[in-house]
């Protein structure tokens, strides 16, 4: 098998790395402070971040491919090239949904990094399958090294970015993400050879390097524009964008439940909710969601801070992510090694009780509420 002689444009290699860096910064910055935003805005930000990160992975790959130089003419299958872009966006979107709509545990952060790493790999090899008039021949070393790099570096990037959501961590995570995307591409290409093929597959319309360049340039300009937009938030941070800082006095053991005001946000406005009006609190990343008869509110307290303030005031911790007000519990239900607290309100969701908390919660409710149905 005669392999084609391949060279690369150093300028386009550098530009590909820059695109990965800018895409990472844009996507990871778009998901800052989402816990304090309404659900629709949260979904829209996750969708835009998915396009920025997933599209940035795709753009980086094809900017580098534009610098691929071979002694023959070659083209791309437009349909396969589009599928590669959509695959990257969808997999990145799945990872961001886990991070922002599920409880952000170490397992979730790791899983999100694995999903994005797999997304980079899948995008790369689908994109390579779109080559026409030549065919990529892979080596086991190239596939192996690129796979390990993709998953390990993406897990690192998401741990750096999401373990602590500060501006510094987002910037550091951006570099980790850019290194991950770039390393996967160039490690995979280092283990790839090319052979000429006379037949052109008939899957989708043929696209030349010039047409691909126009698409990549257009998308790259969109990413760079979005990067400039989100960069403003790092330079100018209005006071209203900061998490609400509580000023209440630390409750004592003797302080009743009614003596505590919980700082919350509703529709961007700061409100204080009496603790006796709260049914339960649920952890949401580094913040909490407060459930009352009037609906669900955002609270800037992390669950650890809420525990320090509300447990002495009479609340019960039924799960590591849940604090409940026993005065609103209608009944307690137990099924084998799990349980749940059912509240008075018809539309109030139940609060789970972990296996380790079953006996303490049941005893506490028996003492405080009285009639409990097990």
VEXMARDO-579103 format. One line per field, with one value per residue (C-alpha): z negated, y, x; residue in one letter; residue number from 1. Coordinates in pm, whole numbers, plus 50000, padded with zeros to 5 digits. Layout:
! residues N
up (Z_...) .
north (Y_...) .
east (X_...) .
rest (a_...) .
nr (NUM_...) .
***
This chain:
! residues 374
up (50000_50113_49864_49982_49872_49636_49504_49291_49292_48971_48987_49002_48722_48499_48608_48529_48175_48139_48251_47988_47720_47812_47842_47500_47335_47500_47419_47059_46991_47126_46850_46560_46281_46442_46108_46044_46380_46490_46644_47000_46984_46835_47125_47383_47230_47228_47594_47697_47499_47669_48010_47909_47761_48005_48304_48184_48178_48537_48651_48493_48674_49016_48983_48927_49219_49447_49380_49488_49811_50031_50386_50510_50518_50249_50145_49859_49840_49727_49553_49348_49261_49131_48931_48764_48652_48521_48334_48148_48057_47935_47719_47565_47505_47322_47096_47016_46941_46685_46527_46506_46465_46238_45900_45970_45796_45867_46067_46285_46351_46450_46669_46845_46921_47060_47283_47427_47480_47670_47864_47979_48092_48271_48445_48559_48709_48867_49021_49156_49305_49521_49725_50096_50350_50060_49756_49404_49273_48893_48662_48325_48151_48303_48208_47860_47769_47903_47714_47382_47434_47525_47220_46965_47071_47098_46752_46623_46804_46652_46304_46319_46451_46246_45914_45830_46063_46041_46328_46266_46288_46608_46768_46656_46780_47114_47161_47059_47310_47592_47515_47515_47855_48016_47869_47988_48343_48380_48195_48419_48733_48631_48642_48969_49322_49648_49969_50297_50397_50751_50660_50499_50245_50326_49978_50006_50231_50285_50119_50214_49978_50088_49992_49662_49593_49634_49386_49133_49160_49111_48805_48661_48689_48500_48222_48205_48190_47909_47731_47740_47605_47305_47238_47137_46836_46710_46739_46616_46342_46219_45854_45939_46107_45787_45565_45295_44968_44657_44353_44101_43756_43709_43537_43202_43077_42897_43195_43337_43703_43747_43643_43965_44294_44603_44883_45220_45573_45776_46134_46065_45750_45398_45154_44801_44719_44365_44279_44146_44498_44654_44726_44814_44974_45243_45340_45690_45758_45529_45453_45336_45458_45200_45226_45078_45131_45384_45596_45631_45561_45600_45289_45294_44990_45065_44893_44635_44533_44529_44306_44054_44031_44061_43876_43541_43625_43649_44009_44080_44332_44509_44774_44841_45086_44898_44589_44491_44258_44043_43976_44339_44366_44412_44389_44417_44654_44648_44919_44828_44779_44906_44790_44877_44701_44846_44796_44749_45085_45384_45624_45382_45484_45226_45055_45064_44748_44784_44627_44361_44257_44237_43866_43744_43963_43863_43493_43532_43714_43456_43188_43372_43597_43404_43632_43897_44139_44206) .
north (50000_50329_50608_50966_51222_51467_51809_52069_52447_52579_52893_52699_52470_52775_52918_52586_52600_52961_52860_52582_52828_53091_52833_52690_53032_53128_52806_52776_53145_53125_52879_53100_53181_52980_52867_53221_53250_53148_52805_52935_53151_52857_52632_52899_52951_52577_52554_52843_52701_52364_52529_52724_52424_52158_52388_52497_52134_52097_52429_52349_52014_52156_52463_52217_52002_52305_52308_51944_51930_51618_51557_51487_51680_51573_51683_51641_51486_51775_51551_51362_51689_51828_51510_51546_51900_51804_51505_51722_51979_51714_51530_51852_51953_51624_51690_52046_51930_51687_51960_52223_52027_51743_51746_51832_51548_51428_51141_51382_51607_51308_51167_51503_51511_51158_51247_51552_51349_51088_51372_51503_51155_51080_51420_51366_51023_51106_51414_51204_50961_51248_51265_51189_51075_50964_50743_50762_50457_50452_50295_50140_50375_50685_50579_50469_50778_51017_50834_50845_51211_51308_51154_51234_51598_51665_51520_51746_52048_51997_51931_52251_52448_52303_52205_52576_52817_53118_53330_53197_52836_52905_53054_52757_52518_52698_52615_52253_52226_52378_52142_51849_51934_52014_51713_51472_51602_51608_51280_51114_51271_51164_50805_50843_50771_50845_50647_50762_50613_50656_50621_50898_50774_50895_50972_51349_51638_51698_52000_52150_52296_52645_52585_52430_52728_52969_52772_52742_53110_53214_52993_53100_53466_53387_53223_53513_53758_53563_53557_53937_53954_53727_53889_54207_54026_53961_54327_54485_54295_54486_54448_54294_54000_53892_53624_53765_53801_53724_53952_53762_53671_53313_53131_52964_52631_52805_53010_52891_52811_53131_53349_53308_53495_53317_53545_53436_53567_53576_53714_53885_54061_53991_53866_53725_53415_53317_52975_52861_52919_52689_52327_52214_52317_52120_52154_52292_52292_52552_52702_52580_52586_52684_52533_52719_52713_52997_52820_52759_53025_53050_53093_53187_52971_52642_52342_52339_52698_52626_52324_52530_52782_52570_52248_52432_52607_52279_52163_51799_51671_51376_51345_51511_51741_51799_51998_51972_52165_51902_52134_52102_51724_51553_51199_50985_50689_50409_50150_49890_50082_50420_50675_51008_51298_51401_51763_51940_52121_51933_52056_52027_51740_51480_51496_51170_51014_50823_50481_50612_50877_50654_50576_50923_51098_50862_50912_51290_51311_51091_51333_51661_51589_51318_51102_50945_50674_50448) .
east (50000_50149_50087_50062_50319_50146_50252_50076_50053_50208_49996_49670_49785_49832_49495_49325_49462_49344_48993_48987_49098_48839_48559_48644_48643_48315_48130_48248_48179_47824_47736_47847_47597_47316_47175_47047_46869_46517_46477_46426_46738_46927_46821_46909_47255_47325_47215_47442_47732_47681_47701_48013_48197_48076_48104_48447_48563_48440_48591_48928_48939_48858_49080_49364_49239_49248_49621_49653_49854_49870_50000_49642_49317_49071_48723_48476_48132_47910_47655_47916_48088_47757_47691_48032_47945_47600_47742_47991_47724_47478_47730_47860_47498_47433_47733_47622_47267_47406_47619_47344_47021_47137_47303_47666_47847_48203_48055_47851_48152_48363_48086_48045_48419_48404_48108_48285_48604_48405_48239_48579_48683_48356_48360_48720_48670_48332_48493_48779_48527_48403_48724_48679_48943_49160_49113_49255_49441_49468_49719_49635_49880_49721_49368_49477_49679_49414_49138_49324_49414_49057_48894_49166_49211_48837_48775_49053_48906_48562_48699_48901_48603_48317_48476_48478_48297_48528_48659_49009_48892_48699_49010_49221_48951_48957_49325_49262_48977_49186_49474_49231_49080_49414_49595_49328_49343_49719_49782_49524_49672_50024_49900_49709_49824_49643_49597_49444_49108_48974_48606_48400_48138_47787_47654_47616_47715_48087_48245_48581_48841_48736_48372_48474_48699_48408_48197_48477_48567_48204_48160_48494_48395_48075_48275_48519_48228_48065_48401_48420_48065_48125_48463_48282_48139_48493_48589_48267_48087_47782_47694_47359_47534_47702_47545_47318_47508_47305_47323_47112_47244_47361_47075_47131_47003_46717_46604_46268_46212_46010_46304_46506_46478_46621_46758_46617_46567_46248_46252_46586_46462_46585_46322_46337_46138_46049_46185_45846_45703_45964_45871_46222_46552_46732_47099_47160_47532_47687_47345_47005_46645_46383_46033_45736_45361_45404_45663_46035_46299_46676_46893_47262_47334_47512_47357_47639_47560_47187_47251_47449_47167_46854_46937_46971_46643_46450_46493_46579_46836_46674_46942_47276_47097_46769_46670_46302_46075_45896_45602_45488_45519_45184_45319_45628_45638_45892_45956_46219_46544_46420_46170_46014_45849_45512_45413_45081_45075_44935_45206_45499_45732_45828_46168_46366_46504_46831_46875_47112_46858_46548_46556_46666_46405_46127_46209_46234_45902_45735_45849_45778_45481_45303_45096_45317_45217_45514) .
rest (x_x_x_x_x_x_x_x_x_x_x_x_x_x_x_x_x_x_x_x_x_x_x_x_x_x_x_x_x_x_x_x_x_x_x_x_x_x_x_x_x_x_x_x_x_x_x_x_x_x_x_x_x_x_x_x_x_x_x_x_x_x_x_x_x_x_x_x_x_x_x_x_x_x_x_x_x_x_x_x_x_x_x_x_x_x_x_x_x_x_x_x_x_x_x_x_x_x_x_x_x_x_x_x_x_x_x_x_x_x_x_x_x_x_x_x_x_x_x_x_x_x_x_x_x_x_x_x_x_x_x_x_x_x_x_x_x_x_x_x_x_x_x_x_x_x_x_x_x_x_x_x_x_x_x_x_x_x_x_x_x_x_x_x_x_x_x_x_x_x_x_x_x_x_x_x_x_x_x_x_x_x_x_x_x_x_x_x_x_x_x_x_x_x_x_x_x_x_x_x_x_x_x_x_x_x_x_x_x_x_x_x_x_x_x_x_x_x_x_x_x_x_x_x_x_x_x_x_x_x_x_x_x_x_x_x_x_x_x_x_x_x_x_x_x_x_x_x_x_x_x_x_x_x_x_x_x_x_x_x_x_x_x_x_x_x_x_x_x_x_x_x_x_x_x_x_x_x_x_x_x_x_x_x_x_x_x_x_x_x_x_x_x_x_x_x_x_x_x_x_x_x_x_x_x_x_x_x_x_x_x_x_x_x_x_x_x_x_x_x_x_x_x_x_x_x_x_x_x_x_x_x_x_x_x_x_x_x_x_x_x_x_x_x_x_x_x_x_x_x_x_x_x_x_x_x_x_x_x_x_x_x_x_x_x_x_x_x_x_x_x_x_x_x) .
nr (1_2_3_4_5_6_7_8_9_10_11_12_13_14_15_16_17_18_19_20_21_22_23_24_25_26_27_28_29_30_31_32_33_34_35_36_37_38_39_40_41_42_43_44_45_46_47_48_49_50_51_52_53_54_55_56_57_58_59_60_61_62_63_64_65_66_67_68_69_70_71_72_73_74_75_76_77_78_79_80_81_82_83_84_85_86_87_88_89_90_91_92_93_94_95_96_97_98_99_100_101_102_103_104_105_106_107_108_109_110_111_112_113_114_115_116_117_118_119_120_121_122_123_124_125_126_127_128_129_130_131_132_133_134_135_136_137_138_139_140_141_142_143_144_145_146_147_148_149_150_151_152_153_154_155_156_157_158_159_160_161_162_163_164_165_166_167_168_169_170_171_172_173_174_175_176_177_178_179_180_181_182_183_184_185_186_187_188_189_190_191_192_193_194_195_196_197_198_199_200_201_202_203_204_205_206_207_208_209_210_211_212_213_214_215_216_217_218_219_220_221_222_223_224_225_226_227_228_229_230_231_232_233_234_235_236_237_238_239_240_241_242_243_244_245_246_247_248_249_250_251_252_253_254_255_256_257_258_259_260_261_262_263_264_265_266_267_268_269_270_271_272_273_274_275_276_277_278_279_280_281_282_283_284_285_286_287_288_289_290_291_292_293_294_295_296_297_298_299_300_301_302_303_304_305_306_307_308_309_310_311_312_313_314_315_316_317_318_319_320_321_322_323_324_325_326_327_328_329_330_331_332_333_334_335_336_337_338_339_340_341_342_343_344_345_346_347_348_349_350_351_352_353_354_355_356_357_358_359_360_361_362_363_364_365_366_367_368_369_370_371_372_373_374) .
***
